Amino acid sequence: MTRLSRQDSLFLLLVVFLTLATPILLQPFPEGSSLAQFNAGYPDLMQRFAIYGIFAMGFNILFGLTGYLSFGHAAFLGVGSYSVVWMYKLLGFNVVPGLILAVITSGIFALLIGYISLRRSGIYFSILTLAFAQMSYNLAYSVFTPLTNGETGLQVYGKDPQYLMGPNSPNSPHFFGLAMIDSVKLHLAGWEFTFNIGYYFTAVIAIIAFYIALRIFRSPFGLMLRAIKTNRTRLDYSGVNTRPYMLTAFVISGMYAGLAGGLLAAMDPLAGAERMQWTASGEVVLMTILGGAGTLMGPILGAGFIKYFENIFSKINESVLHDWFGWLPHGVQDFVVAVINPFVGEGWHLTLGLIFVLVVVFLPGGIMEGFQRIWKAFGRKSVDSSAQTELNPAE
Amino acid sequence: MENAVLHVADVHKSFGGLHALSDIDLQVMEGTTHAIIGPNGAGKSTLLNVCIGRLAPDSGAVVFDGEVITGKKPYEINQMGVVRVFQTPEIFPDLTLLQNVLVPAFAKHDGAFRFNAVKSLQDRKDIAEEAELWLGDVGLAAKKDLVASSLSRGDKRRLELAMGLVQRPRLLLLDEPTAGMSRHDTNSTVDLLKKIKERGMTKVIIEHDMHVVFSLADRITVLAQGQIIADGTPDEVKGNPKVQEAYLGGAHL
C-alpha cells in the first residue's frame, strides 16, 4: 500500500485548499479601491502561477534534490507548447491529446539531452544543457520552421485539418467542452472574484504534479537523489549506479517542464520560440532559488513571487506614484517619486534583482528559510522541534 | 575446506616512477580476518583501492569468488559483495545518520538502480529497522536523526562502519577502522568486529594499532614500499626480523 504520513497528508490538504481558494485569496482588496491594482486574482495571472509552479516544481526535482543545475529547461517548455498547438492543428481544440503528447515529447527530448549532458557534472553540465537549449531555440527559428512556423510562432489557422472537431466543439482550447477562457464572476459587496475554468484546470493538474513530487521526495528514489547531491562518489562505493538515477530525475523534470509548456499553450493557443530562450531557463532557476531549492513548497512560492512582480509591480508607473504621494508637499512629492520610480514599473527587474541578492546572501534557503526562522522565533522552542526542522529543511 | 574469497594476483601499480605496488600476490581465505600492516606509504590503501575498482592496476588482476573484478565499475564490485569502509569518512554529510545507512541498505536490497518511487520510505520498514539495528551496533542509535556533518570524527568513523555492515558484505575491506577513535571507542569497535567474525564475514583490515591487529587477525600480511615482506599467522609475523626492520625504518623516517 502507498500512503502518506499524517504530516504529509495535512500538507497536501493545505496545498489543495490554497490552490482552490486562490481566486479568493489573491483578491484581498475591493474593486475600485486604490489598492485594487495589487489584486492578483485575475485568470491570466493565476494560470501563470499554477503553470510556472509546475515548471519550478519539476526543476526542483532535478536541481533541488540532486544539485545538478540545468540551464536549459526552457527547451522542454517550448517543446511542450509546440506539441499542444500541433494537436490543436491536427485534431482539434481539446487540450488532452496535446498535453499527453507534450509530456511524451518533452520526456524523449529530455532523455536525449540528459543522456549526453549527464556525462559531465558541475559547471560543464550546466553549459551543456544551456548549449542544447540555445541550439533548440535557434533551430526553431531556422531549420525547424516547418514545425515551428519560425518567428510568427505556431498557431491554428482556418485551413488546418482538425480532424476531431465536431460541429459544436468550442473554437478555443477546451477540456471536453469546458472552454478554458470561460469564467464565473462573483460580486460580493465591493469585491469581485473570478472563477476561471482554465485556472481550475491548471490548478488540478498542479495539485497532481505536487502530489507526485511529494511522493518522489519521500521515496527511496528521492533519498538516492539527495545522496547524489551530498556525495556522489560515495554512492559508487555503496553499490549504487548513479547515472540512471540522474537520468530519471532529469527526464521527470523535463516532463514537468513539457507539461508546463503544454499548459501555457492550453491557456493561449500559441507557441513561439522565445519560450525556449535562455532567459526562460534562467527564470526557473531564480524561482527555485528564491523560494528555496530542495524544499517542496519553495519553488512554487518562488514562481508565484516572480510572476506577481512581473505582472503587478510592473504596472506601477509614475502617475500611480504621484497619486500615492499626493499628500506630500509638492517638492518632496517629486523627490520621493523620482527616488522610487526606477524600482517600479519598467524597473521591476531592479527590485527583483535586489531582493534576489538579499535572499541569497541572508537566506540561502530562500523564502522557505525565512518562514522557518519566523516559525522558530515565534513557535515552539523545544530541542525536539529544532532538531526536526534541521532534518527536513523547510518542508 | 578453506578456499580463497579474494585473490590479488600479481598486481602491479605505479604512479609515475613510484612503484606503489610491485608483484602483490595475496589470498584471503573465507571467514578469516586478514590484516595488512606496514609503515606509511607502504601501499596498503592503494591495494584496497585496486580491490574496489577505484584504481586500475597496471598489470595483474583481482579475483573475487572465482570472478575477475578488475575492470568492473565500483558499484558492480560493491553489488557482488565487496564493501569498503573508508579511512577518511566518506559519508553523506547533509543527510541524517539513518539516511546515511539507508542508502547502502537500499542499494543492497534494490540493486544498483531501481526506480523505487512508488513506495515511500516509511513503507519499507524492514529496511529501516535493519539500518537502525546496525546504527545501534556501532552505538549511534540515539543520534539517528542528526545530520551527519554534525558528528565528531570518531562518530563519523563508526557511521562509516555501519554503512558498510548494513550491506552484509561477503568481503569487508576496513581501512584503519579505529584511527581517530578514543581507546574506549576502539575497544567497542574491536568487540563489534569480533562479533561480525562470528557471523562468518570475511574481512581485510588495514590497521596501525597493533593491539587491534593482534586481537582480530587470523593472518597478517606486511607491506613495505609496495612489496610483501612477510605473510603468515600473527606469531610468525611477530618474530620476523624483516618486519621489525621495516617498522623501525619506518619509525625513523
Interface residues (C-beta under 8 A of the other chain):
Chain A: M1 T2 R3 L4 S5 R215 I216 R218 S219 P220 F221 G222 L223 M224 R226 A227 K229 T230 N231 T233 R234 L235 D236 Y237 S238 G239 V240 N241 T242 P244 Y245 T248 A387 Q388 E390 L391
Chain B: I52 R54 K73 P74 Y75 N78 Q79 V83 R84 F86 E90 I91 F92 P93 D94 L95 T96 Q99 L102 V103 P104 F106 A107 K108 D110 A112 F113 R114 F115 N116 A117 V118 K119 S120 L121 Q122 D123 R124 D145 L146 V147 M163 Q167
